[in-house]
Amino acid sequence: MITLSTIKNAVFDALSSCLGLSPNSAAASALIHPAYTEPENAPRPPRDRDVVYFDIQTEEDPGDRNQVQLSSASGQNLSRRFSVRLAYRLIVICYGPLAETNARKIRSFLYLDGAGNPLQILRASGIHPIPNPTQPLIGHEQEGSLWRNRCDVTISLRIADELEKTNIGAVRAAPESVIHTPSS
């Protein structure tokens, strides 16, 4: 079963690759961060510093047909696996002088395939970005009395996962029942 932590780690590695950084480097750790769960308490980097925040949110998928059941019997128990396709949305928010450049790189380079490239990093974790995301949304955000550059990218993801239900007791023989009828 895939966890949110696994998804976030894979996304961090893929974003690092998009921006030409090693995921283990100090530069990647300084630039890329998961979004804060309490935005009002989030640190505010200087306006001239580039920062990339990302968040994973669930998304509605009206065409989703989740359950494909795979069964296997072992001894007395039956094991069932359900393959599911989970719909998520990756939201990337870039700040700083290079906000638009970083957003465009992420939007374009996320689909590069091959060894060490973002698409392969995501696929290895069962994450599949949907091609042709919308253009980055360019805006500004007030920082005190000044304005900060901001650029947002939203990318739909489909995440393959398998859920397993084990120890479903298989019926080997019908249970015995004693039916008592009262005598008159």
N, C-alpha and C positions, 0 to 999 in steps of 0.2 A: 504494500500500500504506500502510495506516494504521500509525503507530508509537505506542509507549507514551507517548512524549513528547507527541504530538498529543492523545492521549486525556487525559493528565493536565492539559494546558493547557485543554482544553475543560471538563473537570470543575471545575477551579479557577474558570474564568469563570462556570460555572453555579452553583456554590456561593456565589460572591460575589453573584450576582444574587438567589439565595434569601435571603440575609441583608441585602439592601438596600444593598450596597456596589458601588462601581465596581471592576472587576477591576484597574485600574491604580492604585488608591489605596493609600496607605500603610496605611490601616486594614485593607484586605483582606489585604495582605502580612503584617501583624502578627497577624491572626486565623487565617488559613487556611494550612495547610502540608501538603505530602505527608508521609506517614508515614516515619519513619526506618527505614532498612534494618537498622540495628544499634540496637535499642531500649535496650540496656544503656548505650549511649554518647549517647543522646538528651538534649538539654537539658531540664531540669525547670523550667517556668515557675512563678511563684508560685501558690499555691492560689486566690488571689482574682482571678487573671487568666483571662479566657476564651480558649480555644484550640480550634481545630477541625483535626483531622488526618484525612487521607483516604488510602485505599490502593485499588489496583485489583488484583484477584486473578482467576485463571481459575476457571471454574465448569463443572461437568458439565452437559451439556444432552442428555438421552437422546433427545429428539425431533429432534435436529439433523440436517438433511439439507443438508450443506454445498454440494456442488458442482453448480452449474448452469453448463454449459459453453457459452460463446459463441465461435464461431470466425469468423475472417475471413482471407481469402487476399489476399496482396499480392505479385504477381510470383512468385518462386520459393519464398517462405517462407510458412508458415502461422502465424498468431498465434492463441493461445487465451487467453481470459480465463475465470477461474473466480470466480464470485461466492460468497463465503463469509459465513456468519453466525457470528461468534465469541461465545461465552458468557463473560461476565465478571461479577464481583461488585464493587460499589462499597461499601466499608466506610468509614463516617464515624464518628469518635470525637470527641465534644465533651467538653471539660473546663471547669471553672470554675463560678461562680455561675449563669450562664445556660446551662449545658450542656443541660438538658432543653428549654428554650425554643428554642435554636439547632437542636437535633436535630428538634424538631417542625416548625420552619419549613422545614428542608431537606426533610423527608419530605413535607410538604404542598405547598410552593411549587415543587418540582422539576418538577412537571407543568404549570405555568402556561405557556401557549403564546402566541405573538405576538412582535412585534418586541422584541428585547432581553431576552425572558424565558428562563428556564433551559431549557425544553424545546426552543425554537428554537435556542439556542446548541449544545445537544447534537446535535440532528438535523443541523445544518450540518456537523458532523464525522462523521456517520454513526453516532452513538451513540443508541440507543433504550432508555430505561429501561422496565422492565416495571412496569405499574401495580399499585397496591395492595400496597406493601411492608408488612412487619410493623411493628408499633408499635415506637418506640424502646425500647431496653432500658436501664432506669435502674439505676445502680449507684454504688458508691463505690470508690475506690482509695486504698490507704494511701500517705501522703506523710510519711515520718518517723513521728512519733507521732500525726499528725493524719490526717484523711480528706479526700479530694478528691472533688468531684462529678464523675460521669462518666455519659455517655449515648451509646449506640451505635445507629447506624442502618445496616441492610444493604439495599442495593437491587440487584436483578439487572439487568444490562444486556445488550443484544444489539448487537453492533457489526458493521455492514456493511462489507465490505472486498472488494476485487477483486485477484486475483493474476493476473499476466500471464506467460505462457510464450511467448516469441518465438523466432523463427528455428528453428522446427521445420521442417526441410527437407521440402518436398512432393515426392513422386515424380512426375516429369514423364514418364519413360519407364523401362521395365524395363531393368535393367543387362544388359549383354551377358555371357554366360558361355561359356567354351570348355570343353567336356567332352572329355577325352582318355581314350580307351579303349585299353588296351594290346593290341597285336596278338599273336596266338599263334603 
